[in-house]
Amino acid sequence: MVNFDEKKYAENREVLVAVHDVHRVFMRGEEEVHALNGITLNIYRGEYICVMGPSGSGKSTFFNMVGGLDSPTSGRVFMDGVDMAQLNAEELAFLRCRKIGYVFQTFNLNTVMTALENVTLPMVFAGVPSDEARSRGMELLDRVGLGQRWNHRPKEMSGGQMQRVAIARALANNPSILLCDEPTGNLDLKTGKEIHWLLHDLNKKDGVTVICATHDHNMLSVSDRMVWISDGQIERIAATENVRIEKASLGTEDDE
Amino acid sequence: MSKYREIDVKKQRSMTFCETFGLCIKGVKHRMFRSLLTLAVVVLAVAFFMFLLSESVFVKNIGSGVSKEIKHDRRSQHTLTRISSPASEMVTIRRLSAAYVTNDERAFGEFSSVTGIAKDEVVKLASGANQERIYADWFDSIPSGRRLILVHNNTGRGAIRYALSDRDSFAERLAPMIDLRIPGKQVGLMSFFDAYSGYAEQLTRFNTLWNRKVSAACKVIEEMKGGFEKSDAEWIVTRSEEELELFRSRISELGFAFGTEDVKLMQGQFREALVYSRVYAFLGSSSLREEWTRVFRETTVSPIDEKFEKLNDGRARSLLRGNFTDEELDLAYEHYIRERRLMSLERKLSAVMTLDDASAGLNGRQVFLLVISFVVCMVGITNAMLMSITERFREIATMKCLGATDGYILLQFMMEAALQGFCGGIVGVVLGFLIAFLRGLMSYGGYLFKYWSTSGVLACSLFSLIVGIVLAVLASVQPSWSASRMAPMEAMRVE
């Protein structure tokens, strides 16, 4: 944590997700696999975090913890002050529905539903009346630039468009945090960039908190902070402005 | 959306059932024709079930109708036989048993008034006669080898009434039969023995008293016929109304149930039968043969049945007009056609059911086939559902990420199955009904409509449909459960 002063960074910011000394142990046959080895991290409201790490580093497990999809073997995860390990299945479903928006690498749209139906699905789960859900769905589709295509099914859309719909869907219930797992992994460079800027826009203009796992260097430039995970531990945290210098020194070409 | 909004988890309203249902329908609507396998399995099972059920309804309705028609056609003959010929003990037993099975008040009244035995006594006697009849029928139905063993052991059908006086020794003789697992009506018979000690004497007494009245009736007929040479039937046909009324009242005085309409019916039916037999005899006579072959240019002499078929032909009419009136020929022709149809129907129906058995339903073999088909159907649906759940792991996990609860996923898959059961069921019902209908039409022709029961078919359809839905839902319990338990992090998986 060379380039990062947490205290200074935390000034005037509110902790949204607090991950405190989280361990996660899987049993693979007789063998114990330590996917997470004591991770502690605060995520502040309104920031954009990039999580990086090679595959098998525990990045996905970390995401599952933050997203309330899995509970830690030991340690605690607080979401808006609620300890997620204490929740039962139903409460977790409530939390996933209203507090967390998911964006997947494979988009995971419901193929038999139209774009609008996909976007309104989480609102149906949340019990939003259908008229309200529809108008809000249209608003969201407009926001991601697909207002004209509300009646198209995923089959009739390109990868970038599908990911936009997925982002609109993730935002449906005004989540506290947007979890993006390699959102550009299945996209070409150009559409990937468009998705970055969409996320960046949402973060800066609409104040959505974004946490994003990526290998994509383009993603780094739009984020506020970067977290490197390796062997189930946080290797390094850095504010983006500091990293840029580093990147230059590493000789990566990055012309955003 | 521009501003972050705090949402209190607990205060939000959740999905109503209607919304859940609507969402499920929306999902299923598009997927219905992808799971054709499940649908096909349901369709086949329901069609099979519907086919068996509606066919049994057809058979039941037509069977009871036809047996009623046959009974009606033979009624006058039976009446005359009852009045004028002495009954053997077996005949008495059958009559009593038939009255007991159908709980025929009129018949009991007649038995009582003819023999002078009190009515409740007669009913009691009839219940005994029914037991004996059941044993006798069973005895007649078993293979001859087993029958021989029973006869050898002196436990055959004839031995029953003699055994009444010594029930214990009969039971002793019957015991080895039970040990040999010769199935029978022994238990019922034993309780009959225990319940009714004076049965044999009572039956003999009944029979004697009855036959005494029969001979009195015979005397009446003899006396009234006077010098009339021909048969009783012909005598009745030629009587005037007053003479018939006299005949009726004299027979009724003896205690027989013999009303005005009985006599009228008797005259009509006998007339028809007589005309028929006269035409029949004439068609078979040698005097007609030559002319017939000449007119119809036949090389061989055709059987009488074939000649009857041509009775409505103008050429045949002209040949017969000298001997019979047109009206008589029409009567004979109609009689022939009706008789032949009823006989062929009875033959067909008795292959499927016992005509007198009103409770005819599915037989053992059909039930076995049904159970097998249901099991196959369940396995098929379960398999198809499991496959579809494996394919849709990502969709299910995503739904869970978006806030679907386990209960919702379970409900959705169960509802999907129920809807598939419903749609497949409707197709199956139509298919099964069509097959049964066409088969019925081929076997029974117009009688299918004559004894048509829309309510019966509707009940079958409804029942089959419900069976289809229940099958589909039952078969989907396990797959739906495993779908609802799927971990939401599966959605993150990348292949």
Boltz contact constraints between the chains, C-beta under 6 A:
constraints:
  - contact:
      token1: [A, 64]
      token2: [B, 489]
      max_distance: 6.0
  - contact:
      token1: [A, 69]
      token2: [B, 488]
      max_distance: 6.0
  - contact:
      token1: [A, 69]
      token2: [B, 489]
      max_distance: 6.0
  - contact:
      token1: [A, 70]
      token2: [B, 489]
      max_distance: 6.0
  - contact:
      token1: [A, 90]
      token2: [B, 405]
      max_distance: 6.0
  - contact:
      token1: [A, 93]
      token2: [B, 403]
      max_distance: 6.0
  - contact:
      token1: [A, 93]
      token2: [B, 405]
      max_distance: 6.0
  - contact:
      token1: [A, 94]
      token2: [B, 9]
      max_distance: 6.0
  - contact:
      token1: [A, 96]
      token2: [B, 401]
      max_distance: 6.0
  - contact:
      token1: [A, 96]
      token2: [B, 403]
      max_distance: 6.0
  - contact:
      token1: [A, 97]
      token2: [B, 403]
      max_distance: 6.0
  - contact:
      token1: [A, 98]
      token2: [B, 7]
      max_distance: 6.0
  - contact:
      token1: [A, 102]
      token2: [B, 401]
      max_distance: 6.0
  - contact:
      token1: [A, 105]
      token2: [B, 494]
      max_distance: 6.0
  - contact:
      token1: [A, 108]
      token2: [B, 394]
      max_distance: 6.0
  - contact:
      token1: [A, 108]
      token2: [B, 398]
      max_distance: 6.0
  - contact:
      token1: [A, 108]
      token2: [B, 491]
      max_distance: 6.0
  - contact:
      token1: [A, 112]
      token2: [B, 30]
      max_distance: 6.0
  - contact:
      token1: [A, 121]
      token2: [B, 402]
      max_distance: 6.0
  - contact:
      token1: [A, 122]
      token2: [B, 402]
      max_distance: 6.0
  - contact:
      token1: [A, 122]
      token2: [B, 403]
      max_distance: 6.0
  - contact:
      token1: [A, 124]
      token2: [B, 19]
      max_distance: 6.0
  - contact:
      token1: [A, 124]
      token2: [B, 23]
      max_distance: 6.0
  - contact:
      token1: [A, 125]
      token2: [B, 402]
      max_distance: 6.0
  - contact:
      token1: [A, 125]
      token2: [B, 403]
      max_distance: 6.0
  - contact:
      token1: [A, 125]
      token2: [B, 404]
      max_distance: 6.0
  - contact:
      token1: [A, 126]
      token2: [B, 12]
      max_distance: 6.0
  - contact:
      token1: [A, 127]
      token2: [B, 13]
      max_distance: 6.0
  - contact:
      token1: [A, 127]
      token2: [B, 14]
      max_distance: 6.0
  - contact:
      token1: [A, 127]
      token2: [B, 15]
      max_distance: 6.0
  - contact:
      token1: [A, 174]
      token2: [B, 5]
      max_distance: 6.0
  - contact:
      token1: [A, 181]
      token2: [B, 492]
      max_distance: 6.0
  - contact:
      token1: [A, 206]
      token2: [B, 2]
      max_distance: 6.0
  - contact:
      token1: [A, 207]
      token2: [B, 4]
      max_distance: 6.0
